[in-house]
Amino acid sequence: MTQEVLPILASDRLMLDRQVAALYGILCEIYGTEKVVLRASKLEALDLIRSEDLAARVLALEKLIYEDPTINTLPTEEEIPQILAALQEEIADFIARRTVEEKLEQRVAERLQERHEEYLQEVRRQIIKENNGPENAQTLKKLAVLEKMSRVTLSRTALEALRPQRLEEIVGQEEAVQSILAKLASPFPQHMIIYGPPGVGKTTAARLALEEAKKISTSPFKASAPFVEVDGTTLRWDPREVTNPLLGSVHDPIYQGARRDLAESGVPEPKLGLVTEAHGGILFIDEIGEMDPLLLNKLLKVLEDKKVEFDSSYYDPGDENIPRYIKKLFEEGAPADFILIGATTREPEEINPALRSRCAEVFFEPLTPAHIQTIVKQAAGRLGVKLEPAVPELIAEYTIEGRKAINILAEAYGLSLYEQQRKKGRRRRLITASHVRQVLRNARLTPFTLIKARETMEVGRVMGLAVAGFVGSVLEIEAVAFPAREPGKGSIRFNETAGSMARDSVFNAAVVYRLLTGDDLYNYDVHVNIVGGANIDGPSAGLAITAAIISAVQGRPLRQDIAVTGEISIQGKVKPVGGVLEKIYGAKQAGMKMVLIPAENAAEVPESLKGITVRPVANVAEALEYLMPATRAGNRRRSKAGA
């Protein structure tokens, strides 16, 4: 039996219209009105929604809720209630699912937020640990004190402020400076050793020469070429290669403190040294003669290879954790192509022969009083002060070092400022001789040269010359002679502290005296004295001792403005000695007018030498003609015999 379908009443139709409108309202709340319209447009349901026909609007609901554009059959009036009930169930399921998903998403978001905050806290702790390490309130307080101290600085030292800024300002070393510059300006620059006394400008000359060489097109030095300075006396290293600030070393990951990230993966870390820092420039080692011999030999190997090689038992070339730069250092070495300039106050013979063979040698001269006066005047100009006329000469009497002269001037400048502060009405900055004398007294300084040349002549007193390091000085040698109580039984006395070679010179002088005069020196009691008890470690005082003895025995006065040097042979010849140039400068410092040197040393005297006369002599007779001018004519026959 077929069920009869009853028509929908008007009241029921009104209820259905409200249900459809309610469902549209729910969809708009779920998706939003704009999205519902867009979805209806895509599903071709937009016209159906706007229709006055209830069936059309229900069909549009089906398309929207089921998201199916293929539903195109209009429902009958009898089917509409069932369809609306099904659509309500579908919307209820969707809302339930959405509610569950929102709760789940909320829980996920909460968990993510918790994890994110935990991660941020861990990162903060790690950063604090990396920045502060084992810090606490006490260590942080001390750090703050140190940082506060670091912000307090005094002015530069006098040496920094008054140091020459141009090569032309280096006094008394024109030839040496030109020699350094020539070796650096060449396309093939040379390693160098600079010899000279302290305080004459060796370091400053090397630094300024590099800056000048950078401006020359033929020089290989670039504008960024570094000047790395180190003191050879302070270079400390570990023979086990644990540390080597000069050449570099390798820090293993266990005991020697490789960087943490490398240590955790067992990777050794090379630490580069000063030779790599000086790559492309100059490595200046002051007092290179004081370096550890083994370290110096390692440096020579670097000079040959132009690189530093590293080795470590921890290095595994197959380890993928090793950074490429570390592999490159172990496999190719660190670049170290630089020019070595070493400075020393030692004699060339005291320097490692292997080092000398690789280096050109440059000699700086001792500064004369005139040079010191020029340095003092230049420094006063930089300080902006005036000097009393006697100040430069006064300072020059007490030192031959430019550095020391500047220190004396700077201290006198401080005294001047102090007095100016006390006398507020006086604003003129003037350094007086009184200021300098006060500095000299406070420092307990004595004149550098106690022996000065004199115009008078004196019997038995002659000026010899000595050299220590690169500084020459005048020796006062005196002799006294008395007739012996018995002829041929006289005695010769000499300073025991002067040394065996000086004593040999006295005995040689006895033979020469007899050769020149025909008289036996043992007919006299002779006492020879080196004033001040100096130890003479060479035979160069032989000529001076001979002249003093002859003057004392014969009563013939000697000039006191001539200094002499030279070894004496038993045939009366004057033999060559060392340190001639330094001795000449020492004679100039003492105000001597003339220096007598062995003829064989004549080639060592520079043509540019000024301010003193140098006379080469071949034998004792020639020397006596200069020392005893009043008796030159009377001794011409004996001079020929001595020759």
VEXDREN-2710 file (C-alpha; in Angstrom, 1 decimal):
% VEXDREN-2710
k/r/px/py/pz
1/MET/0.0/0.0/0.0
2/THR/1.5/3.3/-1.1
3/GLN/1.8/6.0/1.6
4/GLU/-0.1/9.2/0.7
5/VAL/2.0/12.4/0.6
6/LEU/0.2/15.3/2.1
7/PRO/0.7/18.8/0.8
8/ILE/2.6/21.2/3.0
9/LEU/0.5/23.7/4.8
10/ALA/1.1/27.4/4.8
11/SER/2.2/27.3/8.5
12/ASP/4.6/24.5/7.8
13/ARG/6.1/26.4/4.8
14/LEU/6.7/29.4/7.0
15/MET/8.5/27.2/9.5
16/LEU/10.6/25.7/6.7
17/ASP/11.6/29.3/5.5
18/ARG/12.7/30.1/9.0
19/GLN/14.8/26.9/9.2
20/VAL/16.4/27.7/5.9
21/ALA/17.2/31.3/7.0
22/ALA/18.6/30.0/10.3
23/LEU/20.9/27.6/8.5
24/TYR/22.1/30.4/6.3
25/GLY/22.8/32.5/9.4
26/ILE/24.7/29.6/11.0
27/LEU/26.8/29.3/7.9
28/CYS/27.6/33.0/7.9
29/GLU/28.6/32.7/11.6
30/ILE/30.9/29.7/10.8
31/TYR/32.5/31.0/7.7
32/GLY/31.7/34.6/7.5
33/THR/29.3/36.3/5.1
34/GLU/32.0/37.2/2.5
35/LYS/33.4/33.6/2.4
36/VAL/29.8/32.2/2.1
37/VAL/29.2/34.5/-0.9
38/LEU/32.5/33.5/-2.4
39/ARG/31.8/29.8/-1.8
40/ALA/28.3/30.1/-3.3
41/SER/29.8/31.8/-6.4
42/LYS/32.3/29.0/-6.9
43/LEU/29.6/26.4/-6.5
44/GLU/27.2/28.2/-8.8
45/ALA/24.7/28.7/-6.0
46/LEU/24.6/32.4/-5.7
47/ASP/21.5/32.8/-7.9
48/LEU/19.8/30.0/-5.9
49/ILE/20.4/31.8/-2.6
50/ARG/18.7/34.9/-4.0
51/SER/15.7/33.0/-5.3
52/GLU/12.2/33.4/-3.8
53/ASP/11.7/29.7/-4.3
54/LEU/12.2/27.6/-1.1
55/ALA/13.4/24.6/-3.0
56/ALA/16.0/26.7/-4.8
57/ARG/17.4/28.0/-1.5
58/VAL/17.4/24.5/-0.1
59/LEU/19.4/23.3/-3.1
60/ALA/21.8/26.1/-2.5
61/LEU/22.2/25.0/1.1
62/GLU/23.0/21.5/-0.1
63/LYS/25.7/22.8/-2.5
64/LEU/27.2/25.0/0.3
65/ILE/27.2/22.4/3.1
66/TYR/28.3/19.4/1.0
67/GLU/30.5/21.6/-1.2
68/ASP/29.3/19.7/-4.2
69/PRO/28.6/21.7/-7.4
70/THR/27.1/18.6/-9.1
71/ILE/23.9/18.6/-6.9
72/ASN/21.4/20.2/-9.3
73/THR/18.1/18.5/-8.6
74/LEU/15.5/20.8/-7.0
75/PRO/13.9/19.0/-4.0
76/THR/10.1/18.6/-3.8
77/GLU/8.1/20.2/-1.1
78/GLU/7.7/16.8/0.5
79/GLU/11.5/16.1/0.5
80/ILE/12.5/19.5/2.0
81/PRO/11.9/18.6/5.7
82/GLN/14.1/15.5/5.4
83/ILE/16.8/17.4/3.6
84/LEU/16.8/20.2/6.2
85/ALA/17.1/17.6/9.0
86/ALA/20.1/16.0/7.2
87/LEU/21.7/19.4/6.7
88/GLN/21.3/20.2/10.3
89/GLU/23.0/16.9/11.3
90/GLU/25.9/17.8/8.9
91/ILE/26.3/21.2/10.3
92/ALA/26.1/19.8/13.9
93/ASP/28.9/17.3/13.0
94/PHE/31.0/20.1/11.4
95/ILE/30.6/22.3/14.5
96/ALA/31.5/19.4/16.8
97/ARG/34.6/18.7/14.7
98/ARG/35.5/22.3/14.6
99/THR/35.1/22.6/18.4
100/VAL/37.4/19.6/19.0
101/GLU/40.0/20.9/16.5
102/GLU/39.9/24.4/18.2
103/LYS/40.5/22.8/21.5
104/LEU/43.3/20.6/20.1
105/GLU/44.9/23.6/18.4
106/GLN/44.6/25.6/21.6
107/ARG/46.4/22.8/23.5
108/VAL/49.1/22.6/20.8
109/ALA/49.5/26.4/20.9
110/GLU/49.8/26.3/24.7
111/ARG/52.4/23.5/24.5
112/LEU/54.4/25.3/21.8
113/GLN/54.3/28.5/23.9
114/GLU/55.7/26.6/26.9
115/ARG/58.4/25.0/24.8
116/HIS/59.2/28.3/23.2
117/GLU/59.6/30.0/26.6
118/GLU/61.7/27.1/27.9
119/TYR/64.0/27.4/24.8
120/LEU/64.3/31.2/25.3
121/GLN/65.2/30.7/28.9
122/GLU/67.9/28.2/27.9
123/VAL/69.3/30.5/25.3
124/ARG/69.4/33.4/27.8
125/ARG/71.3/31.2/30.3
126/GLN/73.7/30.1/27.6
127/ILE/74.4/33.7/26.5
128/ILE/74.9/34.8/30.1
129/LYS/77.2/31.9/30.7
130/GLU/79.2/32.7/27.5
131/ASN/79.5/36.4/28.4
132/ASN/80.1/36.1/32.1
133/GLY/81.5/32.7/32.6
134/PRO/82.2/32.0/36.3
135/GLU/81.1/35.6/37.3
136/ASN/79.8/36.7/40.6
137/ALA/79.2/40.0/42.4
138/GLN/82.9/40.3/43.4
139/THR/84.3/39.6/40.0
140/LEU/81.8/41.9/38.3
141/LYS/82.8/44.6/40.8
142/LYS/86.4/44.2/40.0
143/LEU/85.6/44.3/36.3
144/ALA/83.8/47.6/36.8
145/VAL/86.8/49.0/38.6
146/LEU/89.2/47.9/35.8
147/GLU/86.9/49.4/33.1
148/LYS/86.8/52.7/35.1
149/MET/90.6/52.7/35.3
150/SER/90.9/52.0/31.6
151/ARG/89.1/55.2/30.9
152/VAL/91.7/57.2/32.8
153/THR/94.8/58.0/30.7
154/LEU/97.7/60.2/31.2
155/SER/99.5/62.1/28.4
156/ARG/102.0/60.4/26.2
157/THR/105.6/60.0/27.4
158/ALA/108.2/62.5/26.4
159/LEU/109.8/60.0/24.0
160/GLU/106.4/59.4/22.2
161/ALA/105.7/63.1/22.0
162/LEU/109.1/64.2/20.9
163/ARG/110.0/61.2/18.7
164/PRO/111.0/62.3/15.1
165/GLN/108.1/62.2/12.7
166/ARG/110.2/62.4/9.5
167/LEU/113.4/60.9/8.4
168/GLU/115.0/64.4/8.1
169/GLU/114.5/64.9/11.8
170/ILE/116.8/62.0/12.7
171/VAL/120.0/63.7/13.8
172/GLY/123.5/62.5/13.0
173/GLN/122.6/59.3/11.0
174/GLU/122.2/60.6/7.5
175/GLU/124.2/57.9/5.8
176/ALA/122.7/55.1/7.9
177/VAL/119.2/56.3/7.2
178/GLN/119.9/56.4/3.5
179/SER/121.3/52.9/3.6
180/ILE/118.2/51.6/5.3
181/LEU/115.9/53.3/2.8
182/ALA/117.9/52.1/-0.1
183/LYS/117.5/48.5/1.0
184/LEU/113.7/48.9/1.5
185/ALA/113.0/50.9/-1.6
186/SER/114.6/48.2/-3.9
187/PRO/112.3/45.7/-5.7
188/PHE/114.4/43.2/-3.8
189/PRO/114.4/44.4/-0.2
190/GLN/117.0/43.0/2.2
191/HIS/117.0/41.7/5.7
192/MET/119.1/44.0/7.9
193/ILE/121.0/44.2/11.2
194/ILE/121.4/47.7/12.6
195/TYR/124.4/48.2/14.9
196/GLY/124.9/51.1/17.1
197/PRO/124.9/52.5/20.7
198/PRO/121.5/52.9/22.5
199/GLY/119.4/56.0/22.0
200/VAL/120.6/57.0/18.6
201/GLY/117.3/56.4/16.7
202/LYS/117.6/52.8/15.3
203/THR/114.0/51.9/15.9
204/THR/112.6/55.2/14.8
205/ALA/114.7/55.1/11.6
206/ALA/113.4/51.7/10.6
207/ARG/109.8/52.7/11.3
208/LEU/110.0/55.9/9.3
209/ALA/112.0/54.2/6.5
210/LEU/109.1/51.8/5.9
211/GLU/106.6/54.6/5.7
212/GLU/108.8/56.3/3.2
213/ALA/109.3/53.1/1.2
214/LYS/105.6/52.7/0.8
215/LYS/105.5/56.0/-1.2
216/ILE/108.1/54.7/-3.7
217/SER/106.8/52.8/-6.7
218/THR/109.7/50.4/-6.9
219/SER/109.2/49.2/-3.4
220/PRO/107.2/46.0/-2.8
221/PHE/105.6/47.3/0.4
222/LYS/101.9/48.1/0.1
223/ALA/100.2/51.0/1.9
224/SER/98.9/48.5/4.5
225/ALA/102.3/46.9/5.2
226/PRO/102.6/46.4/9.0
227/PHE/105.5/47.3/11.2
228/VAL/105.6/44.7/14.0
229/GLU/108.0/45.6/16.8
230/VAL/109.2/43.2/19.5
231/ASP/112.1/43.2/22.1
232/GLY/114.4/40.2/21.7
233/THR/115.2/40.2/25.4
234/THR/111.5/39.6/26.3
235/LEU/110.8/36.8/23.8
236/ARG/109.9/33.9/25.9
237/TRP/108.8/30.5/24.4
238/ASP/108.4/26.9/25.4
239/PRO/110.8/24.4/23.6
240/ARG/107.9/21.9/23.7
241/GLU/106.0/24.3/21.3
242/VAL/103.3/24.8/23.9
243/THR/103.6/28.5/23.3
244/ASN/105.6/30.6/20.9
245/PRO/104.5/34.2/20.4
246/LEU/107.1/34.8/17.7
247/LEU/106.5/31.9/15.3
248/GLY/103.2/30.5/16.5
249/SER/102.2/27.2/18.1
250/VAL/99.4/24.6/18.1
251/HIS/97.0/24.2/21.0
252/ASP/95.8/20.7/21.3
253/PRO/92.1/20.0/22.3
254/ILE/92.9/18.4/25.7
255/TYR/95.7/20.1/27.6
256/GLN/96.6/23.3/25.7
257/GLY/93.2/24.9/25.4
258/ALA/91.9/24.8/21.9
259/ARG/88.7/26.8/21.4
260/ARG/85.8/25.1/23.0
261/ASP/83.9/24.2/19.8
262/LEU/87.1/22.7/18.4
263/ALA/88.1/21.0/21.6
264/GLU/84.7/19.2/21.8
265/SER/85.3/17.7/18.4
266/GLY/89.0/16.9/19.1
267/VAL/90.4/19.4/16.6
268/PRO/93.8/21.1/17.3
269/GLU/93.9/24.9/16.9
270/PRO/97.0/26.7/15.4
271/LYS/97.9/30.0/17.1
272/LEU/99.6/32.4/14.7
273/GLY/102.7/34.3/15.8
274/LEU/104.3/37.7/15.1
275/VAL/106.0/36.5/11.9
276/THR/102.6/36.0/10.3
277/GLU/101.3/39.3/11.7
278/ALA/104.3/40.9/10.0
279/HIS/103.5/39.2/6.6
280/GLY/104.0/41.7/3.8
281/GLY/105.8/44.2/6.1
282/ILE/108.6/44.5/8.6
283/LEU/109.4/42.5/11.7
284/PHE/111.6/44.6/13.9
285/ILE/113.4/42.8/16.7
286/ASP/115.2/45.1/19.1
287/GLU/118.3/43.7/20.9
288/ILE/118.3/40.7/18.5
289/GLY/121.6/39.7/19.9
290/GLU/119.9/38.7/23.2
291/MET/117.5/36.2/21.6
292/ASP/117.5/32.6/22.6
293/PRO/119.8/30.8/20.1
294/LEU/117.4/28.0/19.4
295/LEU/114.5/30.3/18.8
296/LEU/116.8/32.4/16.5
297/ASN/117.6/29.3/14.4
298/LYS/113.9/28.6/14.1
299/LEU/113.4/32.1/12.9
300/LEU/116.1/31.7/10.2
301/LYS/114.2/28.6/8.9
302/VAL/111.1/30.8/8.5
303/LEU/113.2/33.4/6.7
304/GLU/114.2/30.8/4.2
305/ASP/110.7/29.2/3.7
306/LYS/108.7/32.4/4.0
307/LYS/106.1/30.4/6.0
308/VAL/105.6/28.7/9.3
309/GLU/104.8/25.0/9.4
310/PHE/102.6/23.4/12.1
311/ASP/102.4/19.8/13.2
312/SER/100.3/18.1/15.8
313/SER/99.6/14.4/16.7
314/TYR/96.0/15.4/17.2
315/TYR/95.6/16.5/13.6
316/ASP/93.7/14.0/11.4
317/PRO/93.5/15.2/7.7
318/GLY/90.5/12.8/7.2
319/ASP/88.4/14.3/10.0
320/GLU/85.4/16.0/8.4
321/ASN/85.0/18.2/11.5
322/ILE/88.2/20.1/10.8
323/PRO/87.5/23.6/9.4
324/ARG/89.1/24.4/6.1
325/TYR/91.3/27.2/7.4
326/ILE/92.8/24.8/9.9
327/LYS/93.4/22.2/7.2
328/LYS/95.1/24.9/5.1
329/LEU/97.4/25.9/8.0
330/PHE/98.5/22.3/8.6
331/GLU/98.9/21.4/5.0
332/GLU/100.3/24.6/3.6
333/GLY/101.6/26.5/6.6
334/ALA/101.0/30.1/7.7
335/PRO/102.4/32.8/5.4
336/ALA/105.4/34.7/6.8
337/ASP/106.9/36.7/4.0
338/PHE/108.4/39.7/5.7
339/ILE/111.6/41.7/6.0
340/LEU/113.6/41.2/9.2
341/ILE/115.3/44.2/10.8
342/GLY/117.3/43.5/13.9
343/ALA/118.8/46.1/16.1
344/THR/121.6/45.5/18.5
345/THR/124.2/47.2/20.7
346/ARG/126.5/44.2/20.4
347/GLU/129.6/44.0/18.2
348/PRO/129.1/42.2/14.8
349/GLU/131.4/39.4/16.0
350/GLU/128.9/38.6/18.8
351/ILE/126.0/38.1/16.5
352/ASN/125.0/34.6/15.1
353/PRO/127.0/34.1/11.9
354/ALA/124.1/32.4/10.2
355/LEU/121.9/35.5/10.8
356/ARG/124.7/37.8/9.7
357/SER/125.1/35.9/6.4
358/ARG/121.4/36.5/5.6
359/CYS/121.3/40.2/6.5
360/ALA/122.8/43.4/5.2
361/GLU/124.6/45.4/8.0
362/VAL/124.0/49.0/8.8
363/PHE/126.0/50.9/11.4
364/PHE/124.7/53.9/13.3
365/GLU/127.3/56.4/14.6
366/PRO/127.6/57.6/18.2
367/LEU/126.1/61.1/18.6
368/THR/128.5/64.0/19.0
369/PRO/127.8/67.0/21.4
370/ALA/126.7/69.0/18.4
371/HIS/124.1/66.3/17.5
372/ILE/122.8/66.2/21.1
373/GLN/122.5/70.0/21.1
374/THR/120.5/69.8/17.8
375/ILE/118.2/67.1/19.3
376/VAL/117.6/69.3/22.4
377/LYS/116.7/72.3/20.3
378/GLN/114.3/70.3/18.1
379/ALA/112.6/68.9/21.2
380/ALA/112.2/72.3/22.7
381/GLY/110.5/73.5/19.5
382/ARG/108.0/70.6/19.7
383/LEU/107.4/71.5/23.4
384/GLY/106.8/75.1/22.5
385/VAL/109.4/76.4/25.1
386/LYS/112.4/78.6/24.9
387/LEU/115.8/77.6/26.1
388/GLU/118.6/79.6/27.7
389/PRO/121.6/79.5/25.4
390/ALA/123.6/77.4/27.8
391/VAL/121.0/74.6/28.1
392/PRO/121.8/72.5/24.9
393/GLU/125.5/72.5/25.6
394/LEU/125.0/71.7/29.2
395/ILE/122.8/68.6/28.4
396/ALA/125.3/67.5/25.7
397/GLU/128.0/67.3/28.4
398/TYR/126.1/64.7/30.3
399/THR/125.0/62.2/27.7
400/ILE/125.6/61.0/24.1
401/GLU/122.2/59.4/23.9
402/GLY/119.4/61.3/22.2
403/ARG/116.8/59.4/24.3
404/LYS/118.5/60.4/27.5
405/ALA/118.9/64.0/26.4
406/ILE/115.1/64.2/25.7
407/ASN/114.4/62.8/29.1
408/ILE/116.6/65.4/30.8
409/LEU/114.9/68.2/28.8
410/ALA/111.4/66.8/29.6
411/GLU/112.1/66.8/33.3
412/ALA/113.5/70.3/33.2
413/TYR/110.3/71.3/31.4
414/GLY/108.3/69.8/34.2
415/LEU/110.3/71.9/36.7
416/SER/109.7/75.0/34.6
417/LEU/105.9/74.4/34.6
418/TYR/105.9/73.8/38.3
419/GLU/107.7/77.1/38.9
420/GLN/105.3/78.9/36.5
421/GLN/102.4/77.5/38.5
422/ARG/103.9/78.9/41.8
423/LYS/104.6/82.3/40.2
424/LYS/101.2/82.9/38.7
425/GLY/102.2/86.2/37.3
426/ARG/104.9/84.6/35.1
427/ARG/103.5/83.0/31.9
428/ARG/106.7/82.7/29.8
429/ARG/107.7/79.1/29.3
430/LEU/111.5/79.1/29.6
431/ILE/113.9/76.3/30.5
432/THR/117.0/77.6/32.2
433/ALA/120.4/76.1/32.9
434/SER/119.3/76.1/36.6
435/HIS/116.4/73.8/35.8
436/VAL/118.8/71.4/34.0
437/ARG/121.4/71.4/36.7
438/GLN/118.7/70.5/39.3
439/VAL/117.7/67.6/37.1
440/LEU/121.3/66.5/36.8
441/ARG/121.8/66.7/40.6
442/ASN/118.6/64.7/41.3
443/ALA/119.6/62.0/38.9
444/ARG/123.2/61.9/40.2
445/LEU/124.5/62.3/36.7
446/THR/128.1/63.0/35.9
447/PRO/129.6/64.5/32.8
448/PHE/129.9/61.8/30.1
449/THR/133.5/62.9/29.2
450/LEU/135.6/63.9/32.2
451/ILE/138.7/64.3/30.1
452/LYS/138.8/67.4/28.0
453/ALA/141.3/68.6/25.4
454/ARG/143.7/71.3/26.6
455/GLU/145.8/73.8/24.7
456/THR/148.8/73.4/27.0
457/MET/151.5/70.7/26.6
458/GLU/152.5/68.3/29.4
459/VAL/155.3/65.9/30.1
460/GLY/154.5/62.2/30.5
461/ARG/150.7/62.6/29.8
462/VAL/149.0/61.4/26.6
463/MET/145.5/60.8/25.5
464/GLY/144.8/57.3/24.4
465/LEU/141.5/55.9/23.0
466/ALA/139.3/53.0/23.9
467/VAL/136.0/51.6/22.7
468/ALA/133.2/49.7/24.5
469/GLY/130.3/48.5/22.4
470/PHE/129.9/51.3/19.8
471/VAL/131.0/54.1/22.1
472/GLY/134.5/55.5/22.0
473/SER/136.2/57.2/25.0
474/VAL/139.4/58.9/25.9
475/LEU/141.9/57.3/28.2
476/GLU/144.3/59.4/30.2
477/ILE/147.7/57.6/30.3
478/GLU/150.6/59.0/32.4
479/ALA/154.2/58.0/33.0
480/VAL/156.9/59.1/35.4
481/ALA/160.6/58.2/35.1
482/PHE/163.5/58.5/37.6
483/PRO/167.2/57.5/37.1
484/ALA/167.7/54.0/38.5
485/ARG/169.9/53.7/41.6
486/GLU/172.2/51.4/39.5
487/PRO/172.4/51.7/35.7
488/GLY/170.7/48.8/33.9
489/LYS/168.8/47.7/37.1
490/GLY/165.7/50.0/36.8
491/SER/162.2/48.7/37.0
492/ILE/159.0/49.2/35.1
493/ARG/155.7/49.3/37.0
494/PHE/152.2/49.2/35.5
495/ASN/148.6/48.9/36.6
496/GLU/147.8/45.3/37.4
497/THR/144.1/45.9/36.5
498/ALA/144.9/47.1/33.0
499/GLY/145.3/43.6/31.7
500/SER/148.0/41.4/30.2
501/MET/147.8/42.9/26.7
502/ALA/148.4/46.4/28.0
503/ARG/151.4/45.1/30.0
504/ASP/152.8/43.6/26.8
505/SER/152.5/47.0/25.2
506/VAL/154.7/48.4/28.0
507/PHE/157.4/45.9/27.4
508/ASN/157.2/46.5/23.6
509/ALA/157.5/50.3/24.4
510/ALA/160.8/49.5/26.3
511/VAL/162.2/47.9/23.2
512/VAL/161.1/50.7/20.9
513/TYR/162.5/53.3/23.2
514/ARG/165.9/51.7/22.9
515/LEU/165.5/51.4/19.2
516/LEU/164.7/55.1/18.8
517/THR/167.1/56.6/21.3
518/GLY/169.9/54.1/21.8
519/ASP/169.3/54.3/25.5
520/ASP/168.3/51.4/27.7
521/LEU/165.0/52.0/29.5
522/TYR/166.2/49.9/32.4
523/ASN/168.5/52.7/33.3
524/TYR/165.3/54.3/34.8
525/ASP/162.6/53.5/37.2
526/VAL/159.4/54.0/35.1
527/HIS/155.9/53.9/36.4
528/VAL/153.0/53.8/33.8
529/ASN/149.5/54.5/35.0
530/ILE/146.1/54.2/33.3
531/VAL/144.1/56.9/35.2
532/GLY/140.9/55.4/36.5
533/GLY/142.2/51.9/36.5
534/ALA/140.6/50.9/33.2
535/ASN/141.0/47.4/31.9
536/ILE/142.4/47.5/28.4
537/ASP/141.4/44.2/26.6
538/GLY/143.5/44.9/23.5
539/PRO/146.9/46.2/22.3
540/SER/145.6/49.5/20.9
541/ALA/147.1/51.6/23.7
542/GLY/150.6/50.6/22.7
543/LEU/151.4/53.8/20.8
544/ALA/150.0/56.0/23.6
545/ILE/152.0/54.1/26.2
546/THR/155.2/54.5/24.2
547/ALA/154.7/58.2/23.7
548/ALA/154.1/58.7/27.4
549/ILE/157.3/56.8/28.4
550/ILE/159.5/58.7/25.9
551/SER/158.1/62.0/27.1
552/ALA/158.6/61.1/30.7
553/VAL/162.2/59.8/30.3
554/GLN/163.3/62.7/28.0
555/GLY/161.2/65.4/29.6
556/ARG/159.7/66.4/26.3
557/PRO/156.1/67.7/26.6
558/LEU/153.2/66.2/24.6
559/ARG/150.2/68.0/23.1
560/GLN/147.0/67.5/25.1
561/ASP/144.6/68.1/22.2
562/ILE/145.7/65.0/20.3
563/ALA/144.5/61.5/20.9
564/VAL/146.3/58.4/19.6
565/THR/145.5/54.8/19.0
566/GLY/147.4/51.9/17.6
567/GLU/149.3/48.8/18.4
568/ILE/153.1/49.1/18.7
569/SER/155.4/46.4/17.3
570/ILE/159.0/45.9/18.6
571/GLN/160.2/47.4/15.4
572/GLY/158.5/50.7/16.1
573/LYS/155.7/50.2/13.6
574/VAL/152.1/51.2/14.3
575/LYS/149.8/48.3/13.6
576/PRO/146.1/48.4/12.8
577/VAL/143.5/48.2/15.6
578/GLY/139.7/47.9/15.7
579/GLY/137.0/50.4/16.5
580/VAL/138.7/53.3/14.8
581/LEU/135.6/55.2/13.9
582/GLU/134.1/54.9/17.4
583/LYS/137.4/56.1/18.9
584/ILE/137.4/59.1/16.6
585/TYR/133.9/60.0/17.8
586/GLY/135.0/59.6/21.3
587/ALA/137.9/62.0/20.7
588/LYS/135.4/64.5/19.2
589/GLN/133.3/64.2/22.3
590/ALA/136.3/65.2/24.4
591/GLY/137.1/68.2/22.2
592/MET/140.3/66.8/20.6
593/LYS/141.6/68.6/17.5
594/MET/143.4/65.6/16.0
595/VAL/143.5/61.9/16.2
596/LEU/146.5/59.7/15.2
597/ILE/145.5/56.3/13.8
598/PRO/147.5/53.5/12.2
599/ALA/148.1/54.1/8.5
600/GLU/146.5/50.7/7.7
601/ASN/143.2/52.0/9.2
602/ALA/143.1/55.1/7.1
603/ALA/140.4/53.6/4.7
604/GLU/138.0/53.3/7.6
605/VAL/137.7/57.0/8.0
606/PRO/134.6/58.4/6.2
607/GLU/135.2/61.3/3.8
608/SER/132.3/63.2/5.3
609/LEU/133.9/63.4/8.7
610/LYS/134.0/66.9/10.0
611/GLY/135.1/68.7/13.2
612/ILE/138.3/66.8/13.8
613/THR/141.6/66.1/11.9
614/VAL/142.7/62.5/11.4
615/ARG/146.3/61.7/10.7
616/PRO/147.5/58.2/9.7
617/VAL/150.9/57.2/11.0
618/ALA/153.1/54.3/10.0
619/ASN/155.6/54.3/12.9
620/VAL/156.3/55.8/16.3
621/ALA/158.6/58.5/14.9
622/GLU/155.8/59.9/12.8
623/ALA/153.5/60.0/15.7
624/LEU/156.0/61.8/17.9
625/GLU/156.4/64.5/15.2
626/TYR/152.7/65.4/15.8
627/LEU/152.8/64.9/19.5
628/MET/156.0/66.8/20.1
629/PRO/156.0/69.5/17.4
630/ALA/158.7/71.6/19.2
631/THR/161.3/68.9/18.8
632/ARG/160.3/67.8/15.3
633/ALA/163.5/69.2/13.6
634/GLY/165.8/67.9/16.3
635/ASN/164.5/64.3/16.0
636/ARG/164.5/64.0/12.3
637/ARG/167.6/61.7/12.3
638/ARG/166.2/59.4/14.9
639/SER/162.8/59.3/13.1
640/LYS/164.5/57.9/10.1
641/ALA/166.2/55.3/12.2
642/GLY/162.9/54.3/13.8
643/ALA/161.2/54.0/10.5
END
